[in-house]
Amino acid sequence: MKIFTNILIFLAVALIIFNITRLDFKHLFQGESMYALIGVAASFCAVLILVIFRMSKEIEKKMHD
């Protein structure tokens, strides 16, 4: 499970980087830049959820030991 979450975190970070390159900082909330901004926010949320999931699994493992 740890390898799977690592892969998903890597993919989410790659999407963040890709979407940042698509941003137009002069017109941040217009056109394609808005979609890229939404993609950055969604990928950041995915990373946070995966980190919380991994931490909960580590806590669960410690509780059983």
All heavy atoms as TSV, in Angstrom:
chain	resi	resn	atom	element	x	y	z
A	1	MET	N	N	0.826	-1.190	0.000
A	1	MET	CA	C	0.000	0.000	0.000
A	1	MET	C	C	0.874	1.259	0.000
A	1	MET	O	O	0.500	2.266	-0.589
A	1	MET	CB	C	-0.917	-0.027	1.221
A	1	MET	CG	C	-1.887	1.106	1.262
A	1	MET	SD	S	-3.045	1.152	-0.107
A	1	MET	CE	C	-4.314	0.119	0.497
A	2	LYS	N	N	2.032	1.156	0.632
A	2	LYS	CA	C	2.914	2.314	0.711
A	2	LYS	C	C	3.448	2.692	-0.675
A	2	LYS	O	O	3.532	3.886	-1.005
A	2	LYS	CB	C	4.064	2.019	1.672
A	2	LYS	CG	C	4.888	3.214	2.027
A	2	LYS	CD	C	5.878	2.889	3.120
A	2	LYS	CE	C	6.634	4.128	3.532
A	2	LYS	NZ	N	7.583	3.868	4.609
A	3	ILE	N	N	3.777	1.701	-1.471
A	3	ILE	CA	C	4.281	1.973	-2.826
A	3	ILE	C	C	3.170	2.600	-3.672
A	3	ILE	O	O	3.418	3.544	-4.433
A	3	ILE	CB	C	4.808	0.676	-3.466
A	3	ILE	CG1	C	6.037	0.181	-2.708
A	3	ILE	CG2	C	5.135	0.894	-4.936
A	3	ILE	CD1	C	6.509	-1.182	-3.138
A	4	PHE	N	N	1.964	2.101	-3.532
A	4	PHE	CA	C	0.827	2.628	-4.282
A	4	PHE	C	C	0.564	4.089	-3.937
A	4	PHE	O	O	0.353	4.912	-4.832
A	4	PHE	CB	C	-0.416	1.773	-4.011
A	4	PHE	CG	C	-1.618	2.193	-4.788
A	4	PHE	CD1	C	-1.639	2.074	-6.161
A	4	PHE	CD2	C	-2.731	2.702	-4.145
A	4	PHE	CE1	C	-2.751	2.459	-6.897
A	4	PHE	CE2	C	-3.843	3.089	-4.864
A	4	PHE	CZ	C	-3.850	2.969	-6.240
A	5	THR	N	N	0.588	4.431	-2.644
A	5	THR	CA	C	0.376	5.826	-2.262
A	5	THR	C	C	1.536	6.708	-2.725
A	5	THR	O	O	1.317	7.858	-3.098
A	5	THR	CB	C	0.165	5.971	-0.745
A	5	THR	OG1	O	1.262	5.404	-0.046
A	5	THR	CG2	C	-1.126	5.329	-0.305
A	6	ASN	N	N	2.756	6.168	-2.715
A	6	ASN	CA	C	3.896	6.936	-3.224
A	6	ASN	C	C	3.722	7.250	-4.709
A	6	ASN	O	O	4.016	8.365	-5.155
A	6	ASN	CB	C	5.205	6.183	-3.013
A	6	ASN	CG	C	5.706	6.276	-1.598
A	6	ASN	OD1	O	5.331	7.158	-0.852
A	6	ASN	ND2	N	6.554	5.346	-1.226
A	7	ILE	N	N	3.258	6.277	-5.466
A	7	ILE	CA	C	3.034	6.487	-6.899
A	7	ILE	C	C	1.952	7.535	-7.118
A	7	ILE	O	O	2.099	8.438	-7.959
A	7	ILE	CB	C	2.678	5.158	-7.590
A	7	ILE	CG1	C	3.886	4.228	-7.599
A	7	ILE	CG2	C	2.159	5.388	-9.010
A	7	ILE	CD1	C	3.588	2.812	-8.035
A	8	LEU	N	N	0.865	7.452	-6.358
A	8	LEU	CA	C	-0.217	8.425	-6.509
A	8	LEU	C	C	0.219	9.833	-6.109
A	8	LEU	O	O	-0.156	10.816	-6.764
A	8	LEU	CB	C	-1.433	7.992	-5.692
A	8	LEU	CG	C	-2.186	6.785	-6.215
A	8	LEU	CD1	C	-3.335	6.434	-5.286
A	8	LEU	CD2	C	-2.695	7.033	-7.615
A	9	ILE	N	N	1.023	9.938	-5.056
A	9	ILE	CA	C	1.538	11.248	-4.647
A	9	ILE	C	C	2.448	11.808	-5.729
A	9	ILE	O	O	2.384	12.995	-6.067
A	9	ILE	CB	C	2.259	11.151	-3.287
A	9	ILE	CG1	C	1.235	10.933	-2.172
A	9	ILE	CG2	C	3.080	12.411	-3.005
A	9	ILE	CD1	C	1.846	10.638	-0.814
A	10	PHE	N	N	3.294	10.962	-6.306
A	10	PHE	CA	C	4.176	11.402	-7.388
A	10	PHE	C	C	3.367	11.912	-8.580
A	10	PHE	O	O	3.684	12.953	-9.166
A	10	PHE	CB	C	5.102	10.265	-7.808
A	10	PHE	CG	C	5.937	10.590	-9.008
A	10	PHE	CD1	C	7.032	11.427	-8.893
A	10	PHE	CD2	C	5.611	10.073	-10.249
A	10	PHE	CE1	C	7.793	11.749	-10.008
A	10	PHE	CE2	C	6.361	10.378	-11.363
A	10	PHE	CZ	C	7.458	11.222	-11.238
A	11	LEU	N	N	2.312	11.180	-8.945
A	11	LEU	CA	C	1.473	11.598	-10.070
A	11	LEU	C	C	0.762	12.921	-9.778
A	11	LEU	O	O	0.645	13.785	-10.657
A	11	LEU	CB	C	0.454	10.512	-10.411
A	11	LEU	CG	C	1.018	9.249	-11.051
A	11	LEU	CD1	C	-0.071	8.200	-11.197
A	11	LEU	CD2	C	1.636	9.575	-12.393
A	12	ALA	N	N	0.293	13.086	-8.547
A	12	ALA	CA	C	-0.387	14.328	-8.192
A	12	ALA	C	C	0.582	15.510	-8.226
A	12	ALA	O	O	0.236	16.593	-8.701
A	12	ALA	CB	C	-1.026	14.195	-6.810
A	13	VAL	N	N	1.802	15.307	-7.754
A	13	VAL	CA	C	2.801	16.378	-7.802
A	13	VAL	C	C	3.168	16.693	-9.250
A	13	VAL	O	O	3.343	17.862	-9.614
A	13	VAL	CB	C	4.042	15.993	-6.960
A	13	VAL	CG1	C	5.191	16.959	-7.188
A	13	VAL	CG2	C	3.692	15.937	-5.485
A	14	ALA	N	N	3.253	15.663	-10.078
A	14	ALA	CA	C	3.533	15.886	-11.500
A	14	ALA	C	C	2.409	16.701	-12.142
A	14	ALA	O	O	2.674	17.593	-12.962
A	14	ALA	CB	C	3.714	14.557	-12.219
A	15	LEU	N	N	1.166	16.432	-11.765
A	15	LEU	CA	C	0.048	17.220	-12.292
A	15	LEU	C	C	0.090	18.658	-11.802
A	15	LEU	O	O	-0.258	19.583	-12.550
A	15	LEU	CB	C	-1.283	16.575	-11.887
A	15	LEU	CG	C	-1.731	15.411	-12.741
A	15	LEU	CD1	C	-2.966	14.751	-12.133
A	15	LEU	CD2	C	-2.027	15.868	-14.146
A	16	ILE	N	N	0.512	18.860	-10.563
A	16	ILE	CA	C	0.660	20.223	-10.047
A	16	ILE	C	C	1.686	20.978	-10.881
A	16	ILE	O	O	1.445	22.113	-11.322
A	16	ILE	CB	C	1.060	20.211	-8.555
A	16	ILE	CG1	C	-0.100	19.743	-7.685
A	16	ILE	CG2	C	1.522	21.600	-8.105
A	16	ILE	CD1	C	0.265	19.515	-6.233
A	17	ILE	N	N	2.829	20.353	-11.119
A	17	ILE	CA	C	3.886	21.003	-11.898
A	17	ILE	C	C	3.408	21.288	-13.319
A	17	ILE	O	O	3.630	22.378	-13.860
A	17	ILE	CB	C	5.161	20.146	-11.884
A	17	ILE	CG1	C	5.740	20.096	-10.472
A	17	ILE	CG2	C	6.191	20.672	-12.869
A	17	ILE	CD1	C	6.827	19.067	-10.282
A	18	PHE	N	N	2.747	20.317	-13.928
A	18	PHE	CA	C	2.235	20.515	-15.290
A	18	PHE	C	C	1.245	21.669	-15.348
A	18	PHE	O	O	1.306	22.517	-16.245
A	18	PHE	CB	C	1.583	19.226	-15.801
A	18	PHE	CG	C	0.892	19.399	-17.117
A	18	PHE	CD1	C	1.629	19.527	-18.281
A	18	PHE	CD2	C	-0.488	19.448	-17.182
A	18	PHE	CE1	C	0.990	19.691	-19.505
A	18	PHE	CE2	C	-1.130	19.619	-18.400
A	18	PHE	CZ	C	-0.383	19.741	-19.554
A	19	ASN	N	N	0.319	21.715	-14.401
A	19	ASN	CA	C	-0.696	22.763	-14.417
A	19	ASN	C	C	-0.112	24.133	-14.098
A	19	ASN	O	O	-0.621	25.144	-14.580
A	19	ASN	CB	C	-1.834	22.425	-13.459
A	19	ASN	CG	C	-2.769	21.391	-14.035
A	19	ASN	OD1	O	-3.078	21.420	-15.212
A	19	ASN	ND2	N	-3.213	20.465	-13.208
A	20	ILE	N	N	0.933	24.183	-13.293
A	20	ILE	CA	C	1.578	25.468	-13.020
A	20	ILE	C	C	2.191	26.026	-14.299
A	20	ILE	O	O	2.174	27.237	-14.529
A	20	ILE	CB	C	2.616	25.325	-11.891
A	20	ILE	CG1	C	1.896	25.184	-10.550
A	20	ILE	CG2	C	3.554	26.524	-11.839
A	20	ILE	CD1	C	2.810	24.912	-9.380
A	21	THR	N	N	2.719	25.147	-15.141
A	21	THR	CA	C	3.294	25.629	-16.406
A	21	THR	C	C	2.211	26.143	-17.354
A	21	THR	O	O	2.522	26.905	-18.258
A	21	THR	CB	C	4.091	24.521	-17.116
A	21	THR	OG1	O	3.210	23.446	-17.464
A	21	THR	CG2	C	5.218	24.010	-16.248
A	22	ARG	N	N	0.980	25.753	-17.160
A	22	ARG	CA	C	-0.126	26.184	-18.022
A	22	ARG	C	C	-0.755	27.492	-17.551
A	22	ARG	O	O	-1.616	28.037	-18.228
A	22	ARG	CB	C	-1.207	25.113	-18.067
A	22	ARG	CG	C	-0.725	23.716	-18.396
A	22	ARG	CD	C	-0.531	23.472	-19.824
A	22	ARG	NE	N	-1.853	23.476	-20.451
A	22	ARG	CZ	C	-2.024	23.491	-21.749
A	22	ARG	NH1	N	-1.006	23.483	-22.538
A	22	ARG	NH2	N	-3.238	23.504	-22.246
A	23	LEU	N	N	-0.360	27.994	-16.367
A	23	LEU	CA	C	-0.955	29.209	-15.826
A	23	LEU	C	C	-0.464	30.450	-16.565
A	23	LEU	O	O	0.710	30.562	-16.915
A	23	LEU	CB	C	-0.617	29.355	-14.342
A	23	LEU	CG	C	-1.305	28.396	-13.380
A	23	LEU	CD1	C	-0.765	28.588	-11.981
A	23	LEU	CD2	C	-2.800	28.598	-13.396
A	24	ASP	N	N	-1.369	31.371	-16.785
A	24	ASP	CA	C	-1.037	32.690	-17.312
A	24	ASP	C	C	-1.239	33.667	-16.155
A	24	ASP	O	O	-2.369	33.978	-15.781
A	24	ASP	CB	C	-1.945	33.045	-18.490
A	24	ASP	CG	C	-1.666	34.424	-19.054
A	24	ASP	OD1	O	-0.580	34.978	-18.764
A	24	ASP	OD2	O	-2.523	34.946	-19.781
A	25	PHE	N	N	-0.149	34.132	-15.574
A	25	PHE	CA	C	-0.234	34.930	-14.362
A	25	PHE	C	C	-0.795	36.334	-14.609
A	25	PHE	O	O	-1.209	37.006	-13.666
A	25	PHE	CB	C	1.133	35.001	-13.687
A	25	PHE	CG	C	1.558	33.679	-13.117
A	25	PHE	CD1	C	2.509	32.914	-13.762
A	25	PHE	CD2	C	0.985	33.185	-11.964
A	25	PHE	CE1	C	2.893	31.687	-13.254
A	25	PHE	CE2	C	1.352	31.962	-11.444
A	25	PHE	CZ	C	2.311	31.202	-12.088
A	26	LYS	N	N	-0.835	36.777	-15.855
A	26	LYS	CA	C	-1.446	38.074	-16.160
A	26	LYS	C	C	-2.970	37.984	-16.130
A	26	LYS	O	O	-3.648	38.927	-15.748
A	26	LYS	CB	C	-0.975	38.564	-17.525
A	26	LYS	CG	C	0.486	38.923	-17.551
A	26	LYS	CD	C	0.903	39.409	-18.915
A	26	LYS	CE	C	2.402	39.677	-18.915
A	26	LYS	NZ	N	2.875	40.047	-20.255
A	27	HIS	N	N	-3.495	36.833	-16.573
A	27	HIS	CA	C	-4.947	36.616	-16.601
A	27	HIS	C	C	-5.238	35.296	-15.895
A	27	HIS	O	O	-5.612	34.310	-16.527
A	27	HIS	CB	C	-5.453	36.573	-18.039
A	27	HIS	CG	C	-5.055	37.774	-18.843
A	27	HIS	ND1	N	-5.584	39.017	-18.615
A	27	HIS	CD2	C	-4.178	37.925	-19.853
A	27	HIS	CE1	C	-5.060	39.880	-19.447
A	27	HIS	NE2	N	-4.185	39.230	-20.226
A	28	LEU	N	N	-5.087	35.312	-14.585
A	28	LEU	CA	C	-5.140	34.074	-13.808
A	28	LEU	C	C	-6.525	33.435	-13.789
A	28	LEU	O	O	-6.651	32.227	-13.767
A	28	LEU	CB	C	-4.655	34.347	-12.387
A	28	LEU	CG	C	-4.284	33.160	-11.533
A	28	LEU	CD1	C	-3.180	32.354	-12.201
A	28	LEU	CD2	C	-3.841	33.600	-10.168
A	29	PHE	N	N	-7.570	34.253	-13.791
A	29	PHE	CA	C	-8.922	33.720	-13.656
A	29	PHE	C	C	-9.703	33.748	-14.971
A	29	PHE	O	O	-10.928	33.818	-14.974
A	29	PHE	CB	C	-9.681	34.496	-12.582
A	29	PHE	CG	C	-9.080	34.342	-11.216
A	29	PHE	CD1	C	-8.400	35.391	-10.623
A	29	PHE	CD2	C	-9.162	33.142	-10.540
A	29	PHE	CE1	C	-7.842	35.244	-9.379
A	29	PHE	CE2	C	-8.608	32.986	-9.290
A	29	PHE	CZ	C	-7.941	34.038	-8.708
A	30	GLN	N	N	-8.982	33.666	-16.088
A	30	GLN	CA	C	-9.661	33.697	-17.380
A	30	GLN	C	C	-9.187	32.549	-18.252
A	30	GLN	O	O	-8.007	32.218	-18.279
A	30	GLN	CB	C	-9.368	35.011	-18.105
A	30	GLN	CG	C	-9.943	36.223	-17.418
A	30	GLN	CD	C	-9.560	37.507	-18.141
A	30	GLN	OE1	O	-8.756	37.479	-19.060
A	30	GLN	NE2	N	-10.138	38.610	-17.702
A	31	GLY	N	N	-10.123	31.951	-18.957
A	31	GLY	CA	C	-9.811	30.952	-19.972
A	31	GLY	C	C	-9.146	29.700	-19.434
A	31	GLY	O	O	-9.528	29.151	-18.403
A	32	GLU	N	N	-8.140	29.243	-20.175
A	32	GLU	CA	C	-7.463	27.992	-19.853
A	32	GLU	C	C	-6.689	28.075	-18.541
A	32	GLU	O	O	-6.463	27.071	-17.871
A	32	GLU	CB	C	-6.526	27.620	-20.997
A	32	GLU	CG	C	-6.063	26.195	-20.938
A	32	GLU	CD	C	-5.347	25.785	-22.205
A	32	GLU	OE1	O	-5.858	26.100	-23.292
A	32	GLU	OE2	O	-4.301	25.146	-22.083
A	33	SER	N	N	-6.299	29.279	-18.166
A	33	SER	CA	C	-5.571	29.455	-16.920
A	33	SER	C	C	-6.442	29.092	-15.715
A	33	SER	O	O	-5.945	28.588	-14.711
A	33	SER	CB	C	-5.074	30.895	-16.806
A	33	SER	OG	O	-4.265	31.065	-15.681
A	34	MET	N	N	-7.731	29.349	-15.825
A	34	MET	CA	C	-8.658	28.995	-14.742
A	34	MET	C	C	-8.726	27.482	-14.563
A	34	MET	O	O	-8.737	26.978	-13.448
A	34	MET	CB	C	-10.053	29.562	-15.051
A	34	MET	CG	C	-11.050	29.298	-13.977
A	34	MET	SD	S	-10.602	30.158	-12.474
A	34	MET	CE	C	-12.011	29.809	-11.487
A	35	TYR	N	N	-8.735	26.750	-15.678
A	35	TYR	CA	C	-8.753	25.285	-15.598
A	35	TYR	C	C	-7.461	24.760	-14.972
A	35	TYR	O	O	-7.483	23.798	-14.206
A	35	TYR	CB	C	-8.958	24.665	-16.977
A	35	TYR	CG	C	-10.251	25.067	-17.627
A	35	TYR	CD1	C	-10.271	25.534	-18.938
A	35	TYR	CD2	C	-11.457	24.987	-16.943
A	35	TYR	CE1	C	-11.460	25.907	-19.542
A	35	TYR	CE2	C	-12.649	25.360	-17.537
A	35	TYR	CZ	C	-12.643	25.819	-18.828
A	35	TYR	OH	O	-13.821	26.178	-19.410
A	36	ALA	N	N	-6.363	25.385	-15.301
A	36	ALA	CA	C	-5.085	24.977	-14.719
A	36	ALA	C	C	-5.066	25.262	-13.229
A	36	ALA	O	O	-4.542	24.464	-12.444
A	36	ALA	CB	C	-3.933	25.696	-15.417
A	37	LEU	N	N	-5.641	26.377	-12.813
A	37	LEU	CA	C	-5.706	26.715	-11.396
A	37	LEU	C	C	-6.563	25.708	-10.628
A	37	LEU	O	O	-6.196	25.274	-9.526
A	37	LEU	CB	C	-6.258	28.125	-11.234
A	37	LEU	CG	C	-6.143	28.773	-9.865
A	37	LEU	CD1	C	-4.680	28.912	-9.474
A	37	LEU	CD2	C	-6.822	30.118	-9.868
A	38	ILE	N	N	-7.663	25.300	-11.227
A	38	ILE	CA	C	-8.513	24.272	-10.616
A	38	ILE	C	C	-7.752	22.952	-10.532
A	38	ILE	O	O	-7.839	22.231	-9.530
A	38	ILE	CB	C	-9.829	24.119	-11.406
A	38	ILE	CG1	C	-10.682	25.368	-11.252
A	38	ILE	CG2	C	-10.598	22.880	-10.968
A	38	ILE	CD1	C	-11.874	25.430	-12.185
A	39	GLY	N	N	-6.984	22.624	-11.561
A	39	GLY	CA	C	-6.176	21.407	-11.554
A	39	GLY	C	C	-5.112	21.422	-10.470
A	39	GLY	O	O	-4.856	20.407	-9.823
A	40	VAL	N	N	-4.491	22.568	-10.251
A	40	VAL	CA	C	-3.492	22.693	-9.185
A	40	VAL	C	C	-4.156	22.476	-7.830
A	40	VAL	O	O	-3.637	21.739	-6.979
A	40	VAL	CB	C	-2.793	24.073	-9.245
A	40	VAL	CG1	C	-1.976	24.323	-7.993
A	40	VAL	CG2	C	-1.905	24.167	-10.469
A	41	ALA	N	N	-5.307	23.106	-7.619
A	41	ALA	CA	C	-6.015	22.968	-6.344
A	41	ALA	C	C	-6.460	21.524	-6.108
A	41	ALA	O	O	-6.305	20.988	-4.996
A	41	ALA	CB	C	-7.213	23.906	-6.303
A	42	ALA	N	N	-6.981	20.877	-7.129
A	42	ALA	CA	C	-7.444	19.490	-6.992
A	42	ALA	C	C	-6.278	18.543	-6.725
A	42	ALA	O	O	-6.384	17.641	-5.880
A	42	ALA	CB	C	-8.192	19.065	-8.251
A	43	SER	N	N	-5.166	18.753	-7.398
A	43	SER	CA	C	-3.994	17.899	-7.182
A	43	SER	C	C	-3.421	18.105	-5.788
A	43	SER	O	O	-2.974	17.153	-5.144
A	43	SER	CB	C	-2.929	18.187	-8.235
A	43	SER	OG	O	-3.420	17.893	-9.505
A	44	PHE	N	N	-3.427	19.354	-5.320
A	44	PHE	CA	C	-2.948	19.631	-3.962
A	44	PHE	C	C	-3.837	18.936	-2.931
A	44	PHE	O	O	-3.330	18.359	-1.958
A	44	PHE	CB	C	-2.910	21.139	-3.721
A	44	PHE	CG	C	-2.362	21.520	-2.390
A	44	PHE	CD1	C	-1.010	21.374	-2.115
A	44	PHE	CD2	C	-3.187	22.024	-1.403
A	44	PHE	CE1	C	-0.492	21.710	-0.877
A	44	PHE	CE2	C	-2.689	22.364	-0.169
A	44	PHE	CZ	C	-1.329	22.207	0.098
A	45	CYS	N	N	-5.140	18.959	-3.150
A	45	CYS	CA	C	-6.064	18.250	-2.249
A	45	CYS	C	C	-5.803	16.747	-2.267
A	45	CYS	O	O	-5.858	16.091	-1.222
A	45	CYS	CB	C	-7.505	18.537	-2.634
A	45	CYS	SG	S	-8.038	20.207	-2.274
A	46	ALA	N	N	-5.520	16.205	-3.439
A	46	ALA	CA	C	-5.229	14.773	-3.549
A	46	ALA	C	C	-3.969	14.413	-2.768
A	46	ALA	O	O	-3.933	13.389	-2.079
A	46	ALA	CB	C	-5.076	14.381	-5.012
A	47	VAL	N	N	-2.951	15.259	-2.853
A	47	VAL	CA	C	-1.722	15.005	-2.093
A	47	VAL	C	C	-2.011	15.026	-0.597
A	47	VAL	O	O	-1.560	14.138	0.144
A	47	VAL	CB	C	-0.620	16.030	-2.459
A	47	VAL	CG1	C	0.548	15.944	-1.502
A	47	VAL	CG2	C	-0.142	15.822	-3.884
A	48	LEU	N	N	-2.779	16.004	-0.141
A	48	LEU	CA	C	-3.110	16.082	1.284
A	48	LEU	C	C	-3.894	14.857	1.750
A	48	LEU	O	O	-3.617	14.299	2.815
A	48	LEU	CB	C	-3.907	17.348	1.577
A	48	LEU	CG	C	-3.121	18.641	1.586
A	48	LEU	CD1	C	-4.055	19.823	1.836
A	48	LEU	CD2	C	-2.042	18.602	2.636
A	49	ILE	N	N	-4.860	14.426	0.961
A	49	ILE	CA	C	-5.653	13.246	1.327
A	49	ILE	C	C	-4.772	12.003	1.401
A	49	ILE	O	O	-4.908	11.184	2.323
A	49	ILE	CB	C	-6.813	13.054	0.336
A	49	ILE	CG1	C	-7.856	14.146	0.544
A	49	ILE	CG2	C	-7.442	11.677	0.471
A	49	ILE	CD1	C	-8.924	14.193	-0.528
A	50	LEU	N	N	-3.860	11.854	0.467
A	50	LEU	CA	C	-2.972	10.688	0.471
A	50	LEU	C	C	-2.006	10.712	1.647
A	50	LEU	O	O	-1.723	9.665	2.243
A	50	LEU	CB	C	-2.212	10.595	-0.849
A	50	LEU	CG	C	-3.052	10.181	-2.050
A	50	LEU	CD1	C	-2.307	10.440	-3.339
A	50	LEU	CD2	C	-3.443	8.723	-1.941
A	51	VAL	N	N	-1.521	11.877	2.002
A	51	VAL	CA	C	-0.624	11.979	3.166
A	51	VAL	C	C	-1.390	11.657	4.446
A	51	VAL	O	O	-0.881	10.937	5.317
A	51	VAL	CB	C	0.027	13.377	3.226
A	51	VAL	CG1	C	0.709	13.607	4.558
A	51	VAL	CG2	C	1.011	13.542	2.082
A	52	ILE	N	N	-2.620	12.156	4.565
A	52	ILE	CA	C	-3.445	11.840	5.732
A	52	ILE	C	C	-3.736	10.347	5.784
A	52	ILE	O	O	-3.683	9.722	6.854
A	52	ILE	CB	C	-4.744	12.664	5.710
A	52	ILE	CG1	C	-4.436	14.135	5.965
A	52	ILE	CG2	C	-5.740	12.142	6.743
A	52	ILE	CD1	C	-5.602	15.061	5.715
A	53	PHE	N	N	-4.022	9.739	4.644
A	53	PHE	CA	C	-4.279	8.296	4.583
A	53	PHE	C	C	-3.052	7.507	5.041
A	53	PHE	O	O	-3.169	6.565	5.827
A	53	PHE	CB	C	-4.664	7.897	3.156
A	53	PHE	CG	C	-4.868	6.430	2.973
A	53	PHE	CD1	C	-5.970	5.795	3.506
A	53	PHE	CD2	C	-3.945	5.678	2.256
A	53	PHE	CE1	C	-6.163	4.434	3.328
A	53	PHE	CE2	C	-4.121	4.322	2.079
A	53	PHE	CZ	C	-5.234	3.695	2.614
A	54	ARG	N	N	-1.882	7.906	4.566
A	54	ARG	CA	C	-0.659	7.207	4.958
A	54	ARG	C	C	-0.400	7.348	6.465
A	54	ARG	O	O	-0.032	6.378	7.130
A	54	ARG	CB	C	0.540	7.732	4.179
A	54	ARG	CG	C	1.804	6.958	4.550
A	54	ARG	CD	C	3.033	7.519	3.954
A	54	ARG	NE	N	3.017	7.337	2.508
A	54	ARG	CZ	C	3.885	7.929	1.713
A	54	ARG	NH1	N	4.791	8.735	2.200
A	54	ARG	NH2	N	3.838	7.717	0.425
A	55	MET	N	N	-0.617	8.551	6.992
A	55	MET	CA	C	-0.416	8.762	8.427
A	55	MET	C	C	-1.398	7.936	9.254
A	55	MET	O	O	-1.029	7.385	10.297
A	55	MET	CB	C	-0.547	10.239	8.768
A	55	MET	CG	C	0.603	11.076	8.245
A	55	MET	SD	S	0.373	12.829	8.513
A	55	MET	CE	C	0.435	12.903	10.277
A	56	SER	N	N	-2.630	7.822	8.789
A	56	SER	CA	C	-3.617	7.032	9.522
A	56	SER	C	C	-3.251	5.548	9.516
A	56	SER	O	O	-3.455	4.842	10.509
A	56	SER	CB	C	-5.016	7.233	8.945
A	56	SER	OG	O	-5.138	6.622	7.692
A	57	LYS	N	N	-2.698	5.071	8.403
A	57	LYS	CA	C	-2.259	3.674	8.351
A	57	LYS	C	C	-1.083	3.431	9.298
A	57	LYS	O	O	-0.998	2.374	9.924
A	57	LYS	CB	C	-1.868	3.280	6.924
A	57	LYS	CG	C	-3.033	3.131	6.002
A	57	LYS	CD	C	-3.913	1.987	6.463
A	57	LYS	CE	C	-5.062	1.775	5.528
A	57	LYS	NZ	N	-5.954	0.709	5.962
A	58	GLU	N	N	-0.167	4.399	9.409
A	58	GLU	CA	C	0.953	4.257	10.339
A	58	GLU	C	C	0.478	4.253	11.786
A	58	GLU	O	O	0.955	3.471	12.617
A	58	GLU	CB	C	1.975	5.372	10.120
A	58	GLU	CG	C	2.749	5.242	8.832
A	58	GLU	CD	C	3.718	6.381	8.614
A	58	GLU	OE1	O	3.940	7.175	9.551
A	58	GLU	OE2	O	4.253	6.493	7.498
A	59	ILE	N	N	-0.505	5.098	12.104
A	59	ILE	CA	C	-1.059	5.126	13.453
A	59	ILE	C	C	-1.780	3.824	13.753
A	59	ILE	O	O	-1.638	3.252	14.856
A	59	ILE	CB	C	-2.009	6.339	13.613
A	59	ILE	CG1	C	-1.198	7.623	13.583
A	59	ILE	CG2	C	-2.799	6.226	14.896
A	59	ILE	CD1	C	-2.049	8.881	13.504
A	60	GLU	N	N	-2.526	3.316	12.778
A	60	GLU	CA	C	-3.219	2.046	12.949
A	60	GLU	C	C	-2.220	0.908	13.196
A	60	GLU	O	O	-2.440	0.038	14.049
A	60	GLU	CB	C	-4.053	1.751	11.714
A	60	GLU	CG	C	-4.861	0.481	11.788
A	60	GLU	CD	C	-5.668	0.249	10.526
A	60	GLU	OE1	O	-5.905	1.214	9.779
A	60	GLU	OE2	O	-6.050	-0.911	10.294
A	61	LYS	N	N	-1.119	0.920	12.480
A	61	LYS	CA	C	-0.085	-0.110	12.643
A	61	LYS	C	C	0.523	-0.033	14.034
A	61	LYS	O	O	0.747	-1.064	14.686
A	61	LYS	CB	C	0.984	0.080	11.576
A	61	LYS	CG	C	2.067	-0.962	11.605
A	61	LYS	CD	C	3.077	-0.711	10.496
A	61	LYS	CE	C	4.236	-1.685	10.586
A	61	LYS	NZ	N	5.262	-1.392	9.584
A	62	LYS	N	N	0.792	1.167	14.544
A	62	LYS	CA	C	1.362	1.334	15.877
A	62	LYS	C	C	0.394	0.908	16.964
A	62	LYS	O	O	0.793	0.417	18.010
A	62	LYS	CB	C	1.800	2.774	16.093
A	62	LYS	CG	C	3.033	3.134	15.323
A	62	LYS	CD	C	3.471	4.563	15.583
A	62	LYS	CE	C	4.684	4.890	14.759
A	62	LYS	NZ	N	5.135	6.295	14.999
A	63	MET	N	N	-0.892	1.103	16.723
A	63	MET	CA	C	-1.903	0.734	17.728
A	63	MET	C	C	-2.007	-0.788	17.858
A	63	MET	O	O	-2.305	-1.302	18.923
A	63	MET	CB	C	-3.257	1.334	17.365
A	63	MET	CG	C	-3.270	2.826	17.319
A	63	MET	SD	S	-4.058	3.686	18.644
A	63	MET	CE	C	-5.504	2.841	19.001
A	64	HIS	N	N	-1.777	-1.513	16.751
A	64	HIS	CA	C	-1.884	-2.964	16.778
A	64	HIS	C	C	-0.618	-3.631	17.310
A	64	HIS	O	O	-0.658	-4.788	17.696
A	64	HIS	CB	C	-2.213	-3.529	15.394
A	64	HIS	CG	C	-3.626	-3.252	14.984
A	64	HIS	ND1	N	-4.710	-3.800	15.624
A	64	HIS	CD2	C	-4.139	-2.486	13.992
A	64	HIS	CE1	C	-5.815	-3.387	15.050
A	64	HIS	NE2	N	-5.497	-2.584	14.050
A	65	ASP	N	N	0.489	-2.913	17.286
A	65	ASP	CA	C	1.756	-3.490	17.792
A	65	ASP	C	C	1.911	-3.357	19.273
A	65	ASP	O	O	1.285	-2.872	20.040
A	65	ASP	CB	C	2.948	-2.814	17.100
A	65	ASP	CG	C	3.058	-3.227	15.638
A	65	ASP	OD1	O	2.450	-4.245	15.284
A	65	ASP	OD2	O	3.733	-2.516	14.896
